[in-house]
Amino acid sequence: EIPPMLIQPFIENVFVHAFDSRSVNPKLTLSFTQNDNYLVIEIIDNGKGIQSPNLDKLHASKGIDLAQERIALFQRDIVNPISISSKLNEGTTVVLKL
């Protein structure tokens, strides 16, 4: 089961933050795979990347905190269920592990 509205904020962020009028061939990839007993959801864009010089500041994001809390309500055994990686002008990858 995927908690309702868990993925939506991350996809919305792609359209709000990753792409602008200068984006050439914007691409969003959403994939679902099974790894052992977990569902792994990857949200990958080729946008401008996260502008923050320190990705650790993202973990203070209220949206990410809420998503982690929602996952914890369903599955308490998952440590760090959300990972985010980004390269300036190369895009961002969000991985959710359920």
C-alpha positions as CSV (number, residue, x, y, z in Angstrom):
1,E,0.0,0.0,0.0
2,I,1.1,3.5,-0.8
3,P,-0.1,6.2,1.6
4,P,-2.4,8.6,-0.2
5,M,-0.8,11.8,-1.4
6,L,2.7,10.6,-0.6
7,I,4.2,10.9,-4.0
8,Q,2.3,14.0,-5.2
9,P,4.3,16.7,-3.4
10,F,7.6,15.4,-4.9
11,I,6.2,15.3,-8.4
12,E,4.6,18.8,-7.9
13,N,8.1,20.1,-6.8
14,V,9.5,19.0,-10.2
15,F,7.1,21.2,-12.1
16,V,7.4,24.1,-9.7
17,H,11.1,24.1,-9.1
18,A,13.0,21.9,-11.6
19,F,11.8,23.3,-14.9
20,D,11.4,26.9,-16.2
21,S,10.8,28.5,-19.5
22,R,14.5,27.9,-20.5
23,S,14.2,24.1,-19.9
24,V,15.0,22.1,-23.0
25,N,13.4,18.7,-23.3
26,P,12.1,18.5,-19.7
27,K,11.8,14.9,-18.5
28,L,10.2,13.4,-15.5
29,T,10.6,9.6,-14.8
30,L,8.6,7.8,-12.2
31,S,9.5,4.2,-11.6
32,F,8.3,1.5,-9.2
33,T,10.5,-1.5,-8.5
34,Q,10.6,-4.2,-5.9
35,N,13.8,-4.7,-3.9
36,D,13.6,-7.6,-1.4
37,N,10.4,-6.9,0.5
38,Y,10.3,-3.2,-0.3
39,L,8.7,-1.1,-2.9
40,V,11.2,1.5,-4.2
41,I,9.8,4.5,-5.9
42,E,12.1,6.8,-7.9
43,I,11.2,10.2,-9.1
44,I,13.9,11.5,-11.5
45,D,14.0,14.8,-13.4
46,N,16.5,16.4,-15.7
47,G,15.8,19.9,-14.4
48,K,18.1,22.5,-13.0
49,G,18.8,20.6,-9.8
50,I,18.6,21.9,-6.2
51,Q,20.3,25.3,-5.9
52,S,21.2,24.8,-2.2
53,P,24.9,24.2,-1.7
54,N,24.1,21.8,1.2
55,L,21.5,19.0,0.4
56,D,21.4,18.3,4.2
57,K,19.2,21.4,4.6
58,L,16.5,19.6,2.6
59,H,16.0,17.2,5.5
60,A,14.7,20.2,7.4
61,S,12.0,20.6,4.8
62,K,8.5,20.4,6.3
63,G,7.2,18.5,3.3
64,I,9.9,15.9,3.5
65,D,9.4,15.6,7.3
66,L,5.7,15.0,6.8
67,A,6.3,12.3,4.2
68,Q,8.8,10.6,6.5
69,E,6.2,10.7,9.3
70,R,3.5,9.2,7.1
71,I,5.8,6.4,6.1
72,A,6.7,5.7,9.7
73,L,3.0,5.4,10.6
74,F,2.8,2.4,8.2
75,Q,6.2,0.9,8.5
76,R,8.3,1.6,11.6
77,D,11.2,-0.6,10.6
78,I,12.4,1.6,7.7
79,V,15.3,3.9,8.5
80,N,15.7,6.9,6.2
81,P,12.9,6.0,3.9
82,I,13.5,9.1,1.7
83,S,16.8,9.9,-0.1
84,I,17.5,12.9,-2.3
85,S,20.4,13.5,-4.6
86,S,20.9,16.4,-7.0
87,K,23.4,17.9,-9.4
88,L,23.3,21.5,-10.5
89,N,21.8,21.7,-14.0
90,E,21.6,17.8,-14.2
91,G,18.4,17.1,-12.2
92,T,17.2,15.6,-9.0
93,T,16.4,12.1,-7.9
94,V,14.1,11.3,-5.0
95,V,13.9,7.7,-3.8
96,L,11.2,6.5,-1.5
97,K,11.5,3.1,0.2
98,L,8.2,1.5,1.4
